[in-house]
Amino acid sequence: MRNKSSIYLTFCLFLLISGKLFSQSTVMQFRHPLDPLDTNEIKIVKQVLLKENKVRNDSSSLYSIINLLEPPKSEVLAHKPGDDFRREAFAYVYDYPANALGKAIIDLKQQKLLSFEKIEGKQPTGAFKADSVASEIVKNNSEWIAALTKRGVNPDSVKASFGNFAADLGLAPIGNRELIISPVYKNKQFNKMPIGGIYAYVDITDKKILKVVDTGGGWSEPVKVGYFEGDSIKIDMTAPKQVLITQPEGVNYRIEGNQVISPLWKFRFSVHSREGLVIHDLHYFDQEQKKWRYIMYRGGLAEMIVNYGSPDLLNASNNYFDVGEFRLFQTKARPLTYGADAPENATYLPAVLHNDFATPILSDSAIAVFEEFGGVLWRHQNHARRATDLAIKYYITAGNYDYGFKWTFKEDGTIVIVTELNGIAHIRVVERVTDDPGSADETYQGHYFGTIVEPHVEANNHQHFFIFRLDLDIDGQHNSVGEMNMVAVPKGPDNPYGNSIIGKMDMFKKELEAKRMANAASSRMWMVMNHHVKNKFNHMSSYMLMPSPGVVPLAEVGSSLYNRAGALYHHFWTTPYKSDEMYPTGDFPVSNQKNEGLPKWTQQNRNIDNTDVVVWYVSGVNHIVRPEEWPIMNQHTVSITLMPFGFMSKNPVLGMPPVKLPTAGNSK
């Protein structure tokens, strides 16, 4: 018996190591109104637009976003398996030579154009190869040449870097495409960092230089950065003994099309061509009531912003809106790495993306669904239960950074949304070679704006922000929102011993009341609740949002970051559901605009009581780069938690059986 078990385990390990056991569950194709577009539907979008003469049949027409036009929420909620449903797509198309942006809506079943709207004064989501024309525009400019020559730099040895969108710092007419750029050396050994102190405002639309800024300072000599090169890694450490995760009895979930179903959870998922991983139609199975209960209609990353803190013009404009400006860089497939990005027992699933020319891109292992050891579910004395978490994960590469987005569904009804930060720190060239005090570099009261990681290479101080849009529907669409704080009762008749504590609940009626900041001192949390559904103790059916550390943006009011991303300046927001209010910094943050998105919408001060609400949460990370994070950083995580409060009447997993003891045959 022992020998047979050993043979079986050896065989399983062989399959795992050889990559043959990627999926342990049957993946079947089902159709649902929220299923993402497939490759054929993306092709239909382009064919219809060509037929209607709305785009050019060449590389000058760029497809910023092609995505499913999600049907009205009421239709999706009313849908039953087997019902017919509308199937429409929307596309943002950009005529680059004409600087003309349009939004098309296409009926995919009838293969016809339903509408085409011209969008004036806005720039599309996406950075395009055609923007490299900035190098040609600037190379013969006399001020540009003079600034380089003064530093002893041969103008023919450099090119313009991509730079940043000028946005509200821009000088071009509203609606024009404008960049702020700096020169970089053409030599690949030295082209990772712009030369300091030289900047140009380039109007891509009118193909002219609006302004050249020469500060007269900045390091100009070529610098070998020692940048991370994955193909050149020297393996000089001993590998640890393998820890393999196996499920010889199979997994506890099944996948039907784009739906994951387990004994306690069911949800739909998709990869949006702007937002990345989106979770839809989330339910939890209530063991006591023996029924599925609704938690969330739609949840996902609505914006991701990285702002940099050095006092030069390039970094002042270096506010990356990775969702709104670059659509999470989803013109490239970034498949998950087996056994590293996700464990060996994961089910790896494909996603369909598209490039700027509406060519579908199939990413075979874009998403991972898996179960993992969740630690202790509950314990007391010699009674303990093991937690088994269900997770879904997606990775993207955003320039020098890599981000993982992981949703973890715990057996007790808790949801943890984890963002994983990886990759390479952003750098700039500086004069100094160490961080000893007294360098001629820019300082504030003797403090530098980053950390030296190589001679003349400074990793900038910066911040990461992640704004999640959560359309929670707790037991239905009539919800209210409140805030709970732990409060000490003043000593007196109600607190004679000075030790009393209460959980103080404040309800929000209007949007402006619900613009809130995190407060760790009072364990502040926010609750979405249904007044019409109560447990047996008369608690309202609720989910509470437990915040991440309350990182606040350090850019001042009136800065470019503030003008474009006012949504960052409160951690928590609530709005009434509106299908076209999707992006907290507006639909087009590439453009020269101010106060779009949440700051503008909430000025209406609409009702958010006993209605269909959407909550928004801003999590963040302050990053002062450590030398140990160069040339590549080790993973850092930030998370927020959604936890039931009164949703049930008791511990929903009290009846979980204990873990089986290993038999003699597999005790080793």
Secondary structure, 3 states (H helix, E strand, C coil): CHHHHHHHHHHHHHHHHCCCCCCCCCEECCCCCCCCCCHHHHHHHHHHHHHCCCCCCCCCEEEEEEEECCCCHHHHHHCCCCCCCCCEEEEEEEECCCCEEEEEEEECCCCEEEEEEEECCCCCCCCCHHHHHHHHHHCCCHHHHHHHHHCCCCHHHEEECCCEECHHHCCCCCCCCEEEECEEECCCCCCCCCCCCEEEEEECCCCEEEEEEECCCCCCCCCCCCCCCHHHCCCCCCCCCCCCCCCCCCCCCEEECCEEECCCEEEEEEEECCCEEEEEEEEEEECCCCEEEEEEEEEEEEEEEEEECCCCHHHHCCEEECCCCCHHHCCCCCCCCECCCECCCCEEEEEEEECCCCCEEEEEEEEEEEEEEEEEEEEECCEEEEEEEEEEEEEEEECCEEEEEEEEECCCCCEEEEEEEEECCCEEECCCCCCCCCCCCCCECCECCEEEEECCEEEECEEEEEEEEEEECCCCCCEEEEEEEEEECCCECCECCCCCEEEEEEEECEHHHHCECCCHHHCCEEEEEEEEEECCCCCEEEEEEECCCCCCCCCCCCCHHHHHCHHHHCCEEEEECCCCCCCCCCCCCCCCCCCCCHHHHHHHCCECCCECEEEEEEEEEEECCCHHHCCCEEEEEEEEEEEEECCCCCCCCCCCCCCCCCCHHHCC
